C-alpha cells in the first residue's frame, strides 16, 4: 500500500467517525453524508465501509417510518451487491427502489401504446390485456444497456437476477415540445413502433387502485428521465430502466416496472411468453387508432370491439397523411 493511499484511507476514516458521532444529524442525514463520502473515495475498502454504514443508517431511518430514504437505501444495496456478488442484495435493491419511487401521478395522464398486429386473434388479445415483458426483449439494445449492452457479464455474472423484472412502456402527450404533433399522429412512431403503419395505437387511462389491485403494489409507474451520459451508480431500476439517452426524449416515455422474485407463481404470469398479461377493462381504453396500412380485417375487428363500450363512446380513427400537407398525419373517425 502506498503512503498516499494509506493517508487517504485515514482521512476517510476520520470523516466517517465525525459523521457517526454527530448526534445533531438524524439517521437519514448521516446516511446521506456517508453515501456522499463514498463518492469522494477512490479506495474500494473505504467505499465499501461508507456504503455499508450508510445502509445501516438508512435501515434505522426506515424502521422509524422514513420512506424518503428508500431509493438511497436501494442504491446502497446495489453497490454492496456488486462488491459481494450477492443475488439477495440485487433483489433487495430492486424491491426498495420500486417501493421508494412509487407515485400516483400517472393517474392524471392518458397514455399511448403502439402495437404490431399479425392477425385478428392477436388484436383481440391486445384489446383485453396489457403485457409486461422482460427488458431483455426490448427491440433496442441501447434502450436497456444493463441487460443487452457490453460488459453485462462483468456487471451481472448471474443474469437470472432480471427474471422477475417485467416492464410495459407507454408514451404521453402532456410534455411534448411540439403540442401540435400529438403522440398518435407522429409518423416516426408509426414507422418505428406501429409496424410501418400496419399496426394500431391505443390510448389508455388507468383509474385509482386499478393497477395496484392487479400488480399487488410491487410496481412503479413513472416517467423516464433523459440524460446525455449513461451512469450506473443508483441501480437497476433507477439507471437501467427509468433513465434513457436524450436521443429518445421526444417519446415522453412512462414505464410500468414490476418485480417479484417469485414471478412464476403470479396468476397473471404466462410461462410460454415469459410475461405478465394484465387484464384491463374496456373503460381503460379512451380511443383506438388504426394505422394507414393496417389490414381491413383488423380495422373491422377494432370497430366491432368498440361497440361493446356502452356508456361512453369509444372512438376508432384511421390515421393517414393529411391531403393538405402530406408531411403531416391526420385522423378520420371510423365509427
LOLUMTI-569716 format. One record per residue (C-alpha): residue in one letter; z, y, x negated. Coordinates in steps of 0.25 Angstrom, whole numbers, padded with zeros to 4 digits. Layout:
REC, code, pz, py, px
REC, A, Z, Y, X
...
//
This chain:
REC, code, pz, py, px
REC, X, 0000, 0000, 0000
REC, X, -0004, 0014, -0006
REC, X, 0006, 0025, -0008
REC, X, -0001, 0034, 0003
REC, X, -0001, 0023, 0013
REC, X, 0013, 0020, 0011
REC, X, 0016, 0035, 0012
REC, X, 0008, 0036, 0025
REC, X, 0015, 0024, 0031
REC, X, 0029, 0030, 0028
REC, X, 0024, 0043, 0035
REC, X, 0020, 0036, 0047
REC, X, 0033, 0028, 0047
REC, X, 0041, 0041, 0047
REC, X, 0033, 0047, 0058
REC, X, 0036, 0034, 0066
REC, X, 0051, 0036, 0064
REC, X, 0051, 0050, 0069
REC, X, 0043, 0047, 0081
REC, X, 0052, 0035, 0085
REC, X, 0065, 0043, 0082
REC, X, 0060, 0055, 0090
REC, X, 0068, 0054, 0103
REC, X, 0062, 0067, 0109
REC, X, 0050, 0059, 0112
REC, X, 0049, 0049, 0123
REC, X, 0042, 0035, 0121
REC, X, 0028, 0039, 0125
REC, X, 0029, 0051, 0115
REC, X, 0034, 0042, 0104
REC, X, 0023, 0032, 0107
REC, X, 0012, 0043, 0107
REC, X, 0018, 0049, 0093
REC, X, 0017, 0035, 0087
REC, X, 0003, 0032, 0092
REC, X, -0001, 0045, 0087
REC, X, 0005, 0042, 0073
REC, X, -0002, 0029, 0073
REC, X, -0015, 0036, 0073
REC, X, -0011, 0044, 0061
REC, X, -0008, 0031, 0053
REC, X, -0018, 0024, 0045
REC, X, -0010, 0012, 0041
REC, X, -0010, 0000, 0050
REC, X, 0004, -0003, 0049
REC, X, 0008, 0012, 0053
REC, X, -0002, 0012, 0065
REC, X, 0004, -0001, 0070
REC, X, 0018, 0003, 0069
REC, X, 0015, 0016, 0076
REC, X, 0007, 0010, 0087
REC, X, 0018, -0001, 0089
REC, X, 0029, 0009, 0090
REC, X, 0020, 0017, 0100
REC, X, 0019, 0005, 0108
REC, X, 0034, 0003, 0109
REC, X, 0036, 0017, 0113
REC, X, 0025, 0017, 0124
REC, X, 0031, 0004, 0129
REC, X, 0044, 0011, 0131
REC, X, 0038, 0022, 0138
REC, X, 0030, 0013, 0147
REC, X, 0044, 0006, 0151
REC, X, 0049, 0020, 0154
REC, X, 0037, 0021, 0164
REC, X, 0028, 0030, 0156
REC, X, 0013, 0026, 0159
REC, X, 0007, 0037, 0152
REC, X, 0009, 0029, 0139
REC, X, 0001, 0017, 0143
REC, X, -0012, 0020, 0136
REC, X, -0005, 0023, 0123
REC, X, 0003, 0010, 0124
REC, X, -0011, 0003, 0127
REC, X, -0016, 0009, 0114
REC, X, -0004, 0004, 0106
REC, X, -0006, -0010, 0111
REC, X, -0021, -0009, 0108
REC, X, -0018, -0005, 0093
REC, X, -0008, -0015, 0091
REC, X, -0017, -0026, 0097
REC, X, -0027, -0022, 0087
REC, X, -0017, -0024, 0075
REC, X, -0011, -0037, 0081
REC, X, -0024, -0042, 0087
REC, X, -0015, -0044, 0100
REC, X, -0022, -0048, 0112
REC, X, -0010, -0045, 0120
REC, X, -0009, -0031, 0115
REC, X, -0024, -0029, 0118
REC, X, -0022, -0033, 0132
REC, X, -0009, -0024, 0133
REC, X, -0017, -0012, 0128
REC, X, -0028, -0014, 0139
REC, X, -0018, -0016, 0150
REC, X, -0010, -0004, 0146
REC, X, -0022, 0005, 0145
REC, X, -0027, 0001, 0159
REC, X, -0013, 0004, 0164
REC, X, -0011, 0017, 0157
REC, X, -0025, 0022, 0161
REC, X, -0025, 0019, 0176
REC, X, -0028, 0030, 0185
REC, X, -0033, 0032, 0199
REC, X, -0042, 0044, 0196
REC, X, -0054, 0034, 0199
REC, X, -0051, 0035, 0214
REC, X, -0056, 0049, 0215
REC, X, -0070, 0045, 0210
REC, X, -0083, 0038, 0214
REC, X, -0089, 0028, 0204
REC, X, -0103, 0023, 0202
REC, X, -0107, 0010, 0196
REC, X, -0121, 0005, 0193
REC, X, -0125, -0010, 0195
REC, X, -0137, -0019, 0191
REC, X, -0141, -0027, 0203
REC, X, -0149, -0040, 0202
REC, X, -0149, -0045, 0216
REC, X, -0143, -0044, 0230
REC, X, -0131, -0053, 0227
REC, X, -0127, -0045, 0215
REC, X, -0127, -0032, 0223
REC, X, -0119, -0037, 0234
REC, X, -0108, -0041, 0223
REC, X, -0109, -0027, 0217
REC, X, -0106, -0021, 0230
REC, X, -0094, -0029, 0232
REC, X, -0087, -0029, 0219
REC, X, -0085, -0020, 0206
REC, X, -0086, -0029, 0193
REC, X, -0077, -0027, 0182
REC, X, -0082, -0033, 0169
REC, X, -0079, -0035, 0155
REC, X, -0082, -0023, 0145
REC, X, -0090, -0034, 0137
REC, X, -0100, -0034, 0147
REC, X, -0103, -0019, 0147
REC, X, -0118, -0017, 0145
REC, X, -0116, -0007, 0134
REC, X, -0109, -0012, 0121
REC, X, -0105, 0003, 0117
REC, X, -0098, 0005, 0130
REC, X, -0087, -0004, 0127
REC, X, -0087, -0006, 0111
REC, X, -0073, -0013, 0111
REC, X, -0080, -0025, 0117
REC, X, -0094, -0025, 0113
REC, X, -0094, -0015, 0101
REC, X, -0094, -0018, 0086
REC, X, -0081, -0023, 0079
REC, X, -0076, -0028, 0092
REC, X, -0071, -0041, 0086
REC, X, -0063, -0033, 0076
REC, X, -0056, -0025, 0087
REC, X, -0054, -0036, 0096
REC, X, -0055, -0050, 0090
REC, X, -0052, -0056, 0104
REC, X, -0062, -0050, 0113
REC, X, -0055, -0058, 0125
REC, X, -0046, -0046, 0126
REC, X, -0056, -0040, 0134
REC, X, -0058, -0051, 0144
REC, X, -0048, -0045, 0154
REC, X, -0055, -0031, 0154
REC, X, -0065, -0028, 0165
REC, X, -0072, -0015, 0168
REC, X, -0081, -0008, 0178
REC, X, -0088, 0005, 0175
REC, X, -0092, 0016, 0184
REC, X, -0098, 0030, 0184
REC, X, -0094, 0042, 0191
REC, X, -0100, 0056, 0195
REC, X, -0088, 0065, 0195
REC, X, -0088, 0069, 0180
REC, X, -0103, 0069, 0177
REC, X, -0108, 0081, 0170
REC, X, -0121, 0081, 0178
REC, X, -0116, 0081, 0192
REC, X, -0130, 0081, 0198
REC, X, -0133, 0068, 0191
REC, X, -0124, 0058, 0199
REC, X, -0120, 0045, 0193
REC, X, -0128, 0037, 0203
REC, X, -0141, 0046, 0200
REC, X, -0140, 0044, 0185
REC, X, -0153, 0038, 0181
REC, X, -0147, 0033, 0168
REC, X, -0136, 0026, 0175
REC, X, -0146, 0019, 0184
REC, X, -0155, 0015, 0172
REC, X, -0143, 0010, 0163
REC, X, -0133, 0005, 0173
REC, X, -0141, 0003, 0186
REC, X, -0151, -0007, 0180
REC, X, -0162, 0003, 0178
REC, X, -0161, 0008, 0193
REC, X, -0161, -0006, 0199
REC, X, -0146, -0007, 0202
REC, X, -0136, 0000, 0211
REC, X, -0125, 0010, 0209
REC, X, -0112, 0010, 0217
REC, X, -0103, 0022, 0220
REC, X, -0089, 0018, 0221
REC, X, -0075, 0024, 0226
REC, X, -0062, 0016, 0223
REC, X, -0051, 0018, 0232
REC, X, -0036, 0019, 0229
REC, X, -0029, 0006, 0225
REC, X, -0042, -0002, 0227
REC, X, -0045, -0005, 0213
REC, X, -0030, -0006, 0210
REC, X, -0029, -0017, 0220
REC, X, -0041, -0025, 0215
REC, X, -0038, -0023, 0200
REC, X, -0023, -0024, 0200
REC, X, -0020, -0011, 0193
REC, X, -0026, -0018, 0180
REC, X, -0037, -0008, 0179
REC, X, -0040, 0007, 0175
REC, X, -0052, 0015, 0182
REC, X, -0054, 0026, 0172
REC, X, -0065, 0035, 0167
REC, X, -0071, 0032, 0154
REC, X, -0069, 0042, 0142
REC, X, -0081, 0046, 0134
REC, X, -0079, 0049, 0119
REC, X, -0088, 0052, 0107
REC, X, -0082, 0042, 0098
REC, X, -0076, 0028, 0100
REC, X, -0062, 0025, 0097
REC, X, -0053, 0013, 0099
REC, X, -0039, 0016, 0098
REC, X, -0034, 0017, 0112
REC, X, -0038, 0003, 0116
REC, X, -0048, -0006, 0124
REC, X, -0047, 0001, 0137
REC, X, -0046, 0016, 0132
REC, X, -0056, 0016, 0121
REC, X, -0064, 0003, 0125
REC, X, -0066, 0005, 0140
REC, X, -0063, 0019, 0144
REC, X, -0070, 0026, 0133
REC, X, -0085, 0027, 0130
REC, X, -0095, 0035, 0122
REC, X, -0098, 0049, 0127
REC, X, -0112, 0044, 0128
REC, X, -0109, 0038, 0141
REC, X, -0101, 0050, 0147
REC, X, -0111, 0053, 0158
REC, X, -0107, 0040, 0164
REC, X, -0093, 0045, 0168
REC, X, -0089, 0031, 0168
REC, X, -0076, 0025, 0174
REC, X, -0071, 0011, 0172
REC, X, -0062, 0001, 0179
REC, X, -0055, -0007, 0168
REC, X, -0047, -0019, 0172
REC, X, -0039, -0028, 0163
REC, X, -0032, -0041, 0165
REC, X, -0029, -0051, 0154
REC, X, -0029, -0062, 0165
REC, X, -0042, -0056, 0171
REC, X, -0047, -0070, 0174
REC, X, -0036, -0072, 0185
REC, X, -0040, -0060, 0193
REC, X, -0046, -0063, 0206
REC, X, -0058, -0053, 0204
REC, X, -0062, -0060, 0191
REC, X, -0076, -0066, 0191
REC, X, -0076, -0076, 0179
REC, X, -0091, -0078, 0180
REC, X, -0094, -0064, 0178
REC, X, -0081, -0061, 0170
REC, X, -0078, -0049, 0178
REC, X, -0069, -0043, 0190
REC, X, -0076, -0042, 0203
REC, X, -0068, -0032, 0211
REC, X, -0071, -0031, 0226
REC, X, -0074, -0017, 0232
REC, X, -0074, -0012, 0246
REC, X, -0087, -0006, 0251
REC, X, -0079, 0007, 0253
REC, X, -0079, 0008, 0238
REC, X, -0094, 0010, 0238
REC, X, -0098, 0024, 0241
REC, X, -0113, 0023, 0238
REC, X, -0123, 0014, 0232
REC, X, -0135, 0018, 0224
REC, X, -0147, 0009, 0223
REC, X, -0156, 0010, 0210
REC, X, -0170, 0016, 0210
REC, X, -0176, 0002, 0206
REC, X, -0165, -0007, 0214
REC, X, -0172, -0018, 0222
REC, X, -0173, -0016, 0237
REC, X, -0165, -0028, 0240
REC, X, -0153, -0023, 0232
REC, X, -0154, -0009, 0239
REC, X, -0155, -0016, 0253
REC, X, -0142, -0024, 0249
REC, X, -0135, -0012, 0246
REC, X, -0139, -0005, 0258
REC, X, -0134, -0017, 0267
REC, X, -0121, -0017, 0259
REC, X, -0119, -0002, 0262
REC, X, -0119, -0005, 0277
REC, X, -0106, -0012, 0276
REC, X, -0099, 0001, 0274
REC, X, -0095, 0005, 0288
REC, X, -0086, 0017, 0288
REC, X, -0093, 0026, 0277
REC, X, -0108, 0024, 0274
REC, X, -0111, 0018, 0261
REC, X, -0124, 0025, 0256
REC, X, -0134, 0018, 0247
REC, X, -0144, 0026, 0239
REC, X, -0157, 0023, 0232
REC, X, -0157, 0030, 0218
REC, X, -0171, 0035, 0214
REC, X, -0178, 0046, 0206
REC, X, -0178, 0060, 0213
REC, X, -0192, 0063, 0217
REC, X, -0190, 0077, 0214
REC, X, -0185, 0074, 0200
REC, X, -0188, 0060, 0194
REC, X, -0178, 0062, 0183
REC, X, -0167, 0062, 0193
REC, X, -0162, 0051, 0202
REC, X, -0158, 0053, 0217
REC, X, -0154, 0045, 0229
REC, X, -0159, 0041, 0242
REC, X, -0150, 0035, 0253
REC, X, -0154, 0021, 0257
REC, X, -0144, 0019, 0269
//
